């Protein structure tokens, strides 16, 4: 789908290149294993409704014994304008129902979050309608640019060099 709510999936699909067809249905979603120097990275696109994403995350993390602190959740964020990407560890759900379910299912909020700004529709506009609609061409371009910037810091994230990742990403996206 090409809705704002799928910004996280767009990043995952780009990260999985050049082998996007290696996805397999498993763990209430589709998964793909990507080899990175020194480690394997599991990518998961939950097949559940977004507000039940935690089910798929919990099952994958349990099966592969992935510590919560090594989980990166990539998601859309209304609090940032299109073209912005931010990385942080821990925190609340920010009224994001997918994050709320992931926190509940994992029993922890200590996972990493890569937040892709999609903008806010403004007062009086339905949030659900907004996130489930396609971005206009200017917003789509800005979101794509923030995804490119986020992908550039993925090697730092994978190596656990979060300060370097944040410094580069947050400077690039100002």
Secondary structure, DSSP 8 states (H G I E B T S, - for coil): --BGGGHHHHHHHHHHTT-GGG-EEETTEEEEEEEETTEEEEEEEE-S-GGGHHHHHHHHHHHTT--GGG-EEEEEETTS-TT-EEEEES---TT-HHHHHHHHHHT---SEEEEEE-----TTS-HHHHHTSB--HHHHHHHHHHHHHHHHTHHHHHTT-HHHHHHHHHHHT-
